[in-house]
Amino acid sequence: MKTLKLFLLGIIWLASNELSLGQKNWVIEAKVGSGKTDINTTGNFPDLILNTNSHRFISFGVLKKLKNNFSIGLETDIYRFFLVYTFLPLGEDYGSRTNFWSIGPKIQKDIYMLPKLGLILSAGFHLTQTHPLGNTYDGIWQMVRLPGGGQRIPVLLYGNEEIQQFTFHIKPEIGIFYDLTESSRITFSCEWGIDLREPSLVVNLDRIVFEDQTFQNRHTFSGNYFSAQLGYRYSF
Protein backbone atom coordinates (compact mmCIF):
# COMPACT_ATOMS: atom_id res chain seq x y z
CA MET A 1 0.00 0.00 0.00
CA LYS A 2 2.89 2.36 0.65
CA THR A 3 4.06 1.87 -2.95
CA LEU A 4 0.58 2.67 -4.30
CA LYS A 5 0.32 5.84 -2.24
CA LEU A 6 3.72 7.06 -3.43
CA PHE A 7 2.80 6.28 -7.04
CA LEU A 8 -0.49 8.21 -6.86
CA LEU A 9 1.13 11.14 -5.06
CA GLY A 10 3.77 11.25 -7.79
CA ILE A 11 1.08 11.53 -10.49
CA ILE A 12 -0.69 14.32 -8.61
CA TRP A 13 2.57 16.22 -8.04
CA LEU A 14 3.58 15.99 -11.70
CA ALA A 15 0.16 17.10 -12.87
CA SER A 16 0.11 20.10 -10.54
CA ASN A 17 3.63 21.22 -11.50
CA GLU A 18 3.65 20.47 -15.23
CA LEU A 19 0.12 21.36 -16.40
CA SER A 20 -0.11 24.33 -18.71
CA LEU A 21 -3.59 25.80 -18.51
CA GLY A 22 -3.33 27.51 -21.87
CA GLN A 23 -2.65 24.32 -23.86
CA LYS A 24 -5.37 22.47 -25.74
CA ASN A 25 -3.19 19.61 -26.93
CA TRP A 26 -4.68 16.15 -26.55
CA VAL A 27 -3.46 12.75 -27.68
CA ILE A 28 -5.19 9.51 -28.58
CA GLU A 29 -3.13 6.36 -29.02
CA ALA A 30 -3.81 2.75 -29.92
CA LYS A 31 -1.46 -0.22 -29.55
CA VAL A 32 -1.53 -3.90 -30.45
CA GLY A 33 0.92 -6.62 -29.59
CA SER A 34 1.68 -9.91 -27.94
CA GLY A 35 2.65 -10.97 -24.46
CA LYS A 36 4.33 -13.58 -22.31
CA THR A 37 3.35 -15.07 -18.96
CA ASP A 38 4.77 -17.78 -16.70
CA ILE A 39 2.88 -20.60 -15.01
CA ASN A 40 4.43 -22.19 -11.94
CA THR A 41 3.65 -25.90 -11.51
CA THR A 42 4.09 -28.05 -8.41
CA GLY A 43 2.93 -31.62 -7.86
CA ASN A 44 3.77 -35.23 -8.64
CA PHE A 45 2.51 -35.53 -12.25
CA PRO A 46 5.16 -33.74 -14.38
CA ASP A 47 3.77 -35.20 -17.64
CA LEU A 48 0.86 -32.74 -17.44
CA ILE A 49 1.85 -29.07 -17.71
CA LEU A 50 -0.13 -25.84 -17.99
CA ASN A 51 1.17 -22.99 -20.11
CA THR A 52 -0.16 -20.12 -22.22
CA ASN A 53 -0.26 -19.30 -25.93
CA SER A 54 -2.07 -17.16 -28.54
CA HIS A 55 -1.38 -13.95 -26.62
CA ARG A 56 -3.22 -10.84 -27.87
CA PHE A 57 -2.81 -7.37 -26.37
CA ILE A 58 -4.93 -4.33 -27.37
CA SER A 59 -4.62 -0.91 -25.73
CA PHE A 60 -6.30 2.49 -26.15
CA GLY A 61 -5.52 5.72 -24.34
CA VAL A 62 -6.42 9.42 -24.18
CA LEU A 63 -3.77 11.78 -22.76
CA LYS A 64 -3.34 15.51 -22.12
CA LYS A 65 -0.02 17.06 -23.08
CA LEU A 66 1.77 18.90 -20.30
CA LYS A 67 4.90 21.01 -20.23
CA ASN A 68 8.38 19.52 -20.71
CA ASN A 69 7.09 16.64 -22.88
CA PHE A 70 5.02 15.08 -20.12
CA SER A 71 1.55 13.62 -20.77
CA ILE A 72 -1.07 12.31 -18.37
CA GLY A 73 -4.35 10.58 -19.05
CA LEU A 74 -6.45 7.43 -18.99
CA GLU A 75 -5.66 4.09 -20.60
CA THR A 76 -7.59 0.84 -21.05
CA ASP A 77 -6.45 -2.49 -22.43
CA ILE A 78 -7.48 -6.08 -23.03
CA TYR A 79 -5.02 -8.93 -22.59
CA ARG A 80 -6.27 -12.23 -24.01
CA PHE A 81 -4.57 -15.62 -24.04
CA PHE A 82 -5.27 -19.34 -23.87
CA LEU A 83 -4.48 -21.51 -20.87
CA VAL A 84 -3.36 -24.80 -22.40
CA TYR A 85 -2.80 -28.21 -20.83
CA THR A 86 -0.21 -30.36 -22.57
CA PHE A 87 0.24 -34.09 -22.02
CA LEU A 88 3.98 -34.32 -22.68
CA PRO A 89 4.27 -37.91 -23.99
CA LEU A 90 2.06 -36.96 -26.94
CA GLY A 91 1.99 -33.18 -27.01
CA GLU A 92 -1.81 -33.27 -27.02
CA ASP A 93 -3.42 -30.01 -25.88
CA TYR A 94 -6.60 -28.84 -24.22
CA GLY A 95 -7.22 -25.18 -23.43
CA SER A 96 -9.60 -22.37 -22.53
CA ARG A 97 -9.49 -18.64 -23.29
CA THR A 98 -8.71 -16.13 -20.54
CA ASN A 99 -9.38 -12.38 -20.75
CA PHE A 100 -8.00 -9.60 -18.56
CA TRP A 101 -9.54 -6.13 -18.95
CA SER A 102 -7.99 -3.14 -17.17
CA ILE A 103 -8.35 0.64 -16.93
CA GLY A 104 -6.51 3.37 -15.05
CA PRO A 105 -4.33 6.50 -15.13
CA LYS A 106 -1.07 6.75 -17.03
CA ILE A 107 1.78 9.26 -17.02
CA GLN A 108 4.34 9.49 -19.82
CA LYS A 109 7.58 11.32 -20.57
CA ASP A 110 9.00 11.77 -24.09
CA ILE A 111 12.76 12.20 -24.41
CA TYR A 112 13.90 13.45 -27.82
CA MET A 113 17.27 12.12 -29.05
CA LEU A 114 16.85 13.45 -32.61
CA PRO A 115 14.33 15.96 -34.04
CA LYS A 116 11.80 13.19 -34.74
CA LEU A 117 13.13 10.21 -32.79
CA GLY A 118 13.09 9.59 -29.07
CA LEU A 119 12.44 7.46 -26.01
CA ILE A 120 9.16 6.81 -24.20
CA LEU A 121 9.10 6.32 -20.44
CA SER A 122 5.71 5.75 -18.83
CA ALA A 123 3.86 4.09 -15.98
CA GLY A 124 0.23 3.16 -15.45
CA PHE A 125 -1.81 2.09 -12.46
CA HIS A 126 -4.75 -0.08 -13.53
CA LEU A 127 -7.73 -1.79 -11.98
CA THR A 128 -7.95 -5.21 -13.64
CA GLN A 129 -10.95 -7.51 -14.01
CA THR A 130 -11.11 -11.11 -15.19
CA HIS A 131 -13.66 -13.93 -15.15
CA PRO A 132 -15.93 -13.85 -12.10
CA LEU A 133 -15.98 -17.65 -11.69
CA GLY A 134 -13.41 -20.40 -12.22
CA ASN A 135 -13.84 -23.72 -14.01
CA THR A 136 -14.57 -26.97 -12.23
CA TYR A 137 -12.86 -30.15 -13.39
CA ASP A 138 -14.97 -33.23 -12.82
CA GLY A 139 -14.07 -35.89 -15.33
CA ILE A 140 -12.43 -36.84 -18.59
CA TRP A 141 -9.99 -34.36 -20.10
CA GLN A 142 -8.90 -36.41 -23.11
CA MET A 143 -8.58 -39.94 -24.37
CA VAL A 144 -4.92 -40.40 -25.31
CA ARG A 145 -3.08 -43.18 -27.06
CA LEU A 146 0.43 -43.89 -25.82
CA PRO A 147 3.29 -44.31 -28.34
CA GLY A 148 3.08 -47.70 -30.04
CA GLY A 149 -0.69 -47.72 -30.40
CA GLY A 150 -3.13 -49.77 -28.38
CA GLN A 151 -6.33 -48.85 -26.60
CA ARG A 152 -6.96 -45.17 -25.91
CA ILE A 153 -6.53 -44.22 -22.25
CA PRO A 154 -8.43 -41.42 -20.46
CA VAL A 155 -6.75 -38.67 -18.44
CA LEU A 156 -9.20 -37.68 -15.68
CA LEU A 157 -8.89 -34.26 -14.05
CA TYR A 158 -10.70 -33.30 -10.84
CA GLY A 159 -10.37 -29.94 -9.14
CA ASN A 160 -11.16 -26.25 -9.52
CA GLU A 161 -9.82 -22.82 -10.48
CA GLU A 162 -9.46 -19.95 -8.03
CA ILE A 163 -9.50 -16.59 -9.84
CA GLN A 164 -8.88 -13.14 -8.42
CA GLN A 165 -11.76 -11.32 -10.10
CA PHE A 166 -10.40 -7.83 -9.33
CA THR A 167 -6.77 -6.89 -8.88
CA PHE A 168 -4.38 -3.96 -9.48
CA HIS A 169 -1.45 -3.72 -11.87
CA ILE A 170 1.46 -1.28 -11.96
CA LYS A 171 2.62 -1.07 -15.59
CA PRO A 172 6.06 0.45 -16.29
CA GLU A 173 6.76 0.88 -20.00
CA ILE A 174 9.76 1.82 -22.14
CA GLY A 175 9.89 2.32 -25.88
CA ILE A 176 10.91 4.38 -28.88
CA PHE A 177 8.89 6.72 -31.09
CA TYR A 178 9.21 8.35 -34.48
CA ASP A 179 7.16 11.45 -35.38
CA LEU A 180 5.68 11.07 -38.86
CA THR A 181 4.19 14.57 -38.79
CA GLU A 182 3.52 17.23 -36.18
CA SER A 183 0.35 15.39 -35.16
CA SER A 184 1.13 11.69 -35.70
CA ARG A 185 3.75 9.20 -34.60
CA ILE A 186 4.46 5.47 -34.52
CA THR A 187 5.80 3.68 -31.46
CA PHE A 188 7.31 0.41 -30.34
CA SER A 189 7.31 -0.33 -26.63
CA CYS A 190 7.73 -3.04 -24.01
CA GLU A 191 5.50 -3.15 -20.95
CA TRP A 192 5.66 -5.08 -17.70
CA GLY A 193 2.44 -5.80 -15.82
CA ILE A 194 3.09 -6.26 -12.10
CA ASP A 195 0.13 -7.76 -10.22
CA LEU A 196 -0.17 -6.34 -6.70
CA ARG A 197 -2.55 -9.07 -5.49
CA GLU A 198 -0.89 -12.16 -6.93
CA PRO A 199 -1.59 -14.92 -7.61
CA SER A 200 -4.24 -14.04 -10.16
CA LEU A 201 -5.16 -17.64 -11.00
CA VAL A 202 -4.64 -20.95 -9.19
CA VAL A 203 -5.65 -24.30 -10.69
CA ASN A 204 -5.91 -26.96 -8.00
CA LEU A 205 -6.00 -30.42 -9.57
CA ASP A 206 -6.42 -32.40 -6.38
CA ARG A 207 -6.95 -35.63 -8.31
CA ILE A 208 -5.43 -36.67 -11.65
CA VAL A 209 -6.21 -40.26 -12.66
CA PHE A 210 -4.07 -41.90 -15.34
CA GLU A 211 -3.57 -45.64 -15.89
CA ASP A 212 -5.20 -46.47 -12.53
CA GLN A 213 -2.82 -44.17 -10.64
CA THR A 214 -3.74 -40.96 -8.83
CA PHE A 215 -1.66 -37.77 -8.84
CA GLN A 216 -1.97 -34.12 -7.80
CA ASN A 217 -0.82 -30.86 -9.43
CA ARG A 218 -1.11 -27.17 -8.57
CA HIS A 219 -0.67 -24.59 -11.34
CA THR A 220 -0.24 -20.91 -10.39
CA PHE A 221 -0.36 -17.79 -12.59
CA SER A 222 0.97 -14.79 -10.68
CA GLY A 223 -0.80 -12.24 -12.90
CA ASN A 224 2.53 -10.71 -13.98
CA TYR A 225 3.24 -10.44 -17.70
CA PHE A 226 5.51 -8.94 -20.34
CA SER A 227 4.23 -7.50 -23.62
CA ALA A 228 5.68 -5.97 -26.78
CA GLN A 229 3.45 -3.52 -28.67
CA LEU A 230 3.29 -1.49 -31.89
CA GLY A 231 1.34 1.74 -31.65
CA TYR A 232 0.02 4.80 -33.43
CA ARG A 233 -0.49 8.17 -31.74
CA TYR A 234 -2.43 11.19 -33.01
CA SER A 235 -2.35 14.66 -31.45
CA PHE A 236 -5.13 17.25 -31.80
N, C-alpha and C positions, 0 to 999 in steps of 0.2 A: 504493500500500500504506500510505503514511503516513496518508492520509485514512481508510482502513478501520480502522486501529488506533485513531485518535482517536475515531471513531464508536463502536466497541465499548467503549472505555474510558469514554466518556461515558455509555453505557447502564449499565455496571456501577456507575459512581459514583452515578448517579441512583437506581438500585435500592438501593444500600447506604445512602444518606442519606435516602430518602423512604419506605422500606417500614415499614409499621406492623404489627408482628407480631400484634397483637390483632384486626386486621380480618379479616373473612371475606367481603368484598365482591368478587364476580367479575362479569365482563361478557362477554356474547357479542354479536357484531354481524355483520350480513350487509349487503352492498352490491351493487348492480347498476348498470351504466352503460354508457357508450360511450367510445370513445377516438379518438385521432388520431395518425398516424405520418407520417413523411416518407421518401420514397424519392429518393435522389440518382442521376441518370442521366447517364452520359457515353458518347460514341460518335458515330458518323456516320450514324445512322438515327433522326432525331428524330420520324418518323411513328409509331414504336412506343414507347410509354411503359409503365412499370410503376407502379401505385399500389395503394392499399388501400381496401377498403370493408367494409361489414357488420361493424363493430366491435362486439364483445360483451365486457363485463368483469364478472366475478363474483368476489366476495371474501367470505371468512369468517374471523373472528378470535375468539380467547379472550384476555381481558386480566384482570389483577389490579389492583384499585384501590389506589393508594398515597396518601400524605398530599399535601396541597396540590393536589388535583385532577390528580395525575399518574396514569397507568396504564401498565402494561408487560405484554407478552404475546407471543403467537405469532399470525401471520397467514398465510393462504394464499390465492392467487387464480389464476384462469384468464383469460387474455387471448386472445381468438379473433378472427381477421379473415381476409379473403380477399385474397390477392395477385392482382391483375387486370392482364392485358395489354390495352391498348387500341390499336387501329389507327386513328389519328386521322382519316384521310380518311372513314371510315365510322362510327367509334364502335363497332366490333364488339369484343366482349370475350371473353377466355378467362382463367380463374382457377383457383386452388387454395387450399384452406383451410390456415391456419397457426395452430397453438396454442402458447401460452407458458404453462407452469405454474410457479408460484414459491411458496416458503415461507421464512419467516424471522422474526426478532424485530421488534417494533414498540414504540415508546414514544410516548405521547400526553400532551398537556397541554390541559385544558379551562380556558377563561377566560370567566367569567360577566360579561356586560354588563348583563343584567336577571335577575330571579329565575329565569326558565326559559330564557332565551336567551343564547347565547354563541358563542365562537369555538373551533375545534378547530385545534391545531397538532400535527403528528405527523411521525414519520420511521420508515421501515422499512429493513431490510437483508436482501435476499432472495437465495437461491440459485434460479436460473431454469433450467428445462429446456425444450428444444424438440425437434423431430424429430431422430432420430439420423442420418438420411441425407438428402441432398438429391436433387432430381429431376435426371434427365438428359434433355436435349433432343436428339432425333435424327431429326427429320423434320417433317412437315407440322403447322403450328399450325392454320391455317384457310384455307379457300378463300374468297376475297373477290371481290366484284364492284365495280369502280370505278364512280364516278358516270357515268351515261349508258348503263349496261347493258354487254352484251358478255359474252364468255366469262369464267368465274370463274377467278381467278388464285390460286395457292397462296402463302402466306407460310411459308417453311421456317426453323425455328429449330434451331440446333445449339449445344450448350454444356452447362453444368452449374451446379448450385447448391452453394455452400459455406456450411454452417450451423454456427454455434457451438452445439454441443449443450448445454453447460453454461456459464452466465455468472453474473454478480452484478449486482444492481440496488440502488441507493440510491433510496428513494422518499419524498421530502418531500411533505407533504399539508397543505392548509389548507381549512377549511370552517366551516360554521355548524351549530348544533344547537338543537333546541327540546325541552325535557323535557315529555312528555305526562303522565307520572306520576312518582312517586319512583323507579320501576324501569324506565321505558321512555322512549325518545326517538327522534326522527327526525333525520336528518342530510342535508346536502348538502355535498359536498366535491370539490375538484379535486386531482389527484395527478399528479406528474411522475415517470416512470420513467427513471432515468439509468443506462445500461448501462456498466459499468466495463471491459468487454472488447470494445467495439465494433470493427468492425461485427459485428452478429449474423447477417446474411444477405448474401451476395454472389451475384448471378446473372451469370455470365460467358457472354454470347452471343457466342462467337468467330466465328460465321458466321450471318448472316441473309441469305437468298436471296429476292429479290423482283424479278420482271420481269427475270430473267437478270442481275441485279446483286447483288454481295455486299457486306454491311455488317457492322459490329460494334457492340455495345452492352455496357455494364457497368452494372448496377443494384445499388445498395448501400442496405441498411437498417441504420442504426446500432444499432438496438435500443432507442433512446430513444422515449418516447411521452408523450402527455398524455391524461388521462381525467377525465371528470366522472361522479360517482356519487351515487345516492340510497341512503340506508341506514336500517336500524332497529337499535336497540341495546337490550338487555334486561339489567338488573342483578339479581343474586340473591346 
